[in-house]
Amino acid sequence: MPGNRVNSIFLHDPNEIRLPPEEVRLTKVEVYPRPDGKQVKVHLELTPFMKRPNIEVSIFSGPGSEVGHTNILETMLNKLEFTVHLRQVQAGDELSMETMVYYQKLPEPSEASEEVPLPDPMIVDRNTTEFKFAPTGT
């Protein structure tokens, strides 16, 4: 069966060098406003990895005013494309998208049913992308 895309999505190139967590980096970060004026399309690429990383994306309009947010836990893919829904943005708004790649160590299960706080994540890469919210087709 030529070009079996379903299976090729999950197969890794055996010649590809996969990096340990501390060396994983973002290689591409792109953001595109959607025509509806309420969403942005995000395209991210990571270096190949040994252990599946977490990704957090936050979009801000002005200092501290978050208008969109998403988390991707333990991604299997190093090329991702997804949509982030935005709240209270207008055409022409200056926005910034903060992207963080991190690993989170979970506490060991204990006999007691007490709440154990999560340790701080190991942040391996960050990126801030500034853009003007100008939906296409407007």
N, C-alpha and C positions, 0 to 999 in steps of 0.2 A: 504494500500500500504506500505509494509515494507521498511524501510530505505529511506524514501522520503528525499533525500539530498537537493533538491531545497528549500523546506520550512525550513529545519533545519538550513540553512545558516543564515537566518535572525531572527530566534527565539533565545532568550536569555534564559539561564538557570535561572529559578526563584530563585534558591538558591545562585546564584552568587552575590557577593557583589560588586556593581559598585562604583567606587571612584569619588569624586569631582575632578575638573580640577587640583587643586594644588597637588593632590596625585597620579596622573597618572604617571607611570614609564614604561620604556622599561624593559622587562624581558628577551628578547633574541634578539641578533643581530648577524647575520651570513652573510658572503659574500663568494660566490663561483665563480671563473673565469669560463666563458663558453668556450667550445672547439674552437669557432671561433676566439678567441683572441681579440675580439672587445667589449665584453660585460661581465658584472658580474650579477649573480643572487643574489638578496638580500632577506633574510628572517628576518622579524621583528615580535616580539610579544610584546604586551602592556598589562598592567593590565586592567581589565574590567573598563569601564568608563561610567559616567553619561552623559557627554557632549562630542560630537565628536571632537577629537583633529586633529591638522594639524601636518604633518611630513615633514621635509626637510632633504634630503640626498645629501651630497656633497662628491665627491671623488677627492683626490689630489695626484699628483705625484711631490714630492718635495714641498718646502715651497711656498705657494701661487699659485701654478700652478694647477688650477682646470681642471680635465679631464672628469668629469661626474657630472650631477646634476639632481635632480628631486624633485618635491613637490607633496605631497598628501594632499588635502584639505578636512577637515572634514570626515575622514575615518569612515565608519560604522563598520568595522571589527577590532578586536584586534589581529588577526593573518594575516600578509600580506606577499606576495611573489611577487616580481616583478623584471624586468630586467632593468639595467642601461647601456646605451651605452657609450662607452669610446672613447675619442679622443687621438691620439698620445701616445699610450702606447706600450711598448715592453715586451716580456716575460722576467721575472726577475726583472722588475721595482718594487721598494718599494713604495707601495701606502698606503694611509690612508683614511678611510671612516668616515666622521663626520655625525652623526645622531642627529637631534634635534626634540623634541616633544614640540609643543607650541599651545597656543590659541591666537587668534587675535580678539580684540574688534574692530568692525567697527564703524565709526562715524555715528551719527544719520543723516538721510537725512534732508537737510535744504531747505528752500524756494529758496535760491540763488543757482545759478549754479557754485559757486566758488569751486576750488580744495581745499579739506581739507586733510592735511597729515594724514596718518595712525598713530595711537599711537604705541609705541613699543610693540612687542608681549610679552605675559607672557610665558617665557620658563620654562617648568616643568621638563624636563630631557634632558640630552645630553650623547652621547657616542662617543668615538673615537676608531676605530678598525684598527689596522695596519695589512697589509698583503702583501705578495709578489705576483705579478701578474704572475702566472704560469698556463696558460690555460691547461686544461686537454686534453690529447691526443697529446701533443707536446713533 
